[in-house]
Amino acid sequence: GADGDVVIFDPEKKWVVSAADLHMAVNFSPYEGFPVVGKTWCTISRGEIIVENCEYMGMKKRGHFLQNKRETGV
């Protein structure tokens, strides 16, 4: 009844943030152009490879919104 997610991370990878390289539903990032060190190489969620070699492999709209309990008063 439980699952585990795994991220394989290269702590020494140097790169420059670009919205084109990020896996999100918008085409901009407030960090565009920032040089950073460390990059995720692979992400496995519920046994499914979501990102491999920095390329998105998952299905569109795989995730779902989780309401913040503090916002709902629950």
Backbone torsions as a table, in degrees:
resi	resn	phi	psi	omega
1	GLY	NA	-1.2	-179.3
2	ALA	-121.2	154.3	175.9
3	ASP	-133.6	163.4	178.6
4	GLY	-127.0	141.9	176.6
5	ASP	-105.3	146.7	-176.8
6	VAL	-129.8	137.2	174.1
7	VAL	-123.9	129.0	174.8
8	ILE	-102.2	120.5	-168.6
9	PHE	-123.5	132.4	175.1
10	ASP	-99.1	104.1	-175.3
11	PRO	-72.4	-9.9	-177.5
12	GLU	-107.9	-4.0	-178.4
13	LYS	-67.2	123.1	177.2
14	LYS	-99.8	133.6	179.1
15	TRP	-158.1	169.0	179.3
16	VAL	-113.5	128.9	-177.5
17	VAL	-63.3	130.2	175.8
18	SER	-140.5	133.0	179.4
19	ALA	-56.1	-31.6	-179.9
20	ALA	-64.2	-24.2	-178.9
21	ASP	-94.2	-5.5	-177.8
22	LEU	-96.1	154.9	-176.1
23	HIS	-108.5	81.8	-178.8
24	MET	-148.3	168.8	-172.5
25	ALA	-88.6	15.8	176.2
26	VAL	-126.1	161.4	-175.7
27	ASN	-107.1	27.3	177.9
28	PHE	-146.5	162.0	174.4
29	SER	-143.6	137.0	176.4
30	PRO	-67.1	-10.7	179.9
31	TYR	-101.0	9.4	179.7
32	GLU	-49.1	127.7	177.2
33	GLY	87.6	-6.2	-180.0
34	PHE	-75.9	128.7	172.5
35	PRO	-76.9	135.1	-179.3
36	VAL	-136.6	162.9	176.2
37	VAL	-122.6	127.4	-179.7
38	GLY	108.5	128.4	-178.7
39	LYS	-149.8	141.3	175.4
40	THR	-73.4	131.8	179.4
41	TRP	-100.6	-36.8	-176.7
42	CYS	-148.5	140.7	176.4
43	THR	-130.3	129.2	177.6
44	ILE	-119.4	125.3	-179.4
45	SER	-128.5	126.3	-178.2
46	ARG	52.8	36.6	178.5
47	GLY	80.7	0.3	-178.6
48	GLU	-107.6	133.2	176.0
49	ILE	-73.8	118.8	-178.4
50	ILE	-96.7	-43.0	177.4
51	VAL	-131.2	130.6	176.8
52	GLU	-137.7	131.1	-177.7
53	ASN	52.8	40.0	177.5
54	CYS	67.1	12.5	178.5
55	GLU	-110.5	133.5	178.8
56	TYR	-70.0	127.5	-177.9
57	MET	-116.7	-7.8	-175.2
58	GLY	-78.2	173.1	178.2
59	MET	-80.3	151.4	175.4
60	LYS	-65.5	146.0	178.3
61	LYS	57.4	34.3	179.6
62	ARG	-69.7	-37.8	-177.8
63	GLY	-82.1	173.8	176.1
64	HIS	-145.7	153.5	-176.8
65	PHE	-72.3	133.1	175.0
66	LEU	-111.9	116.5	-179.8
67	GLN	-67.4	135.9	176.3
68	ASN	-70.3	124.5	-176.7
69	LYS	-60.4	-32.1	179.0
70	ARG	-67.5	-30.4	179.6
71	GLU	-72.6	-30.3	-176.5
72	THR	-92.6	-13.8	-178.7
73	GLY	80.2	9.7	-179.6
74	VAL	-80.7	NA	NA
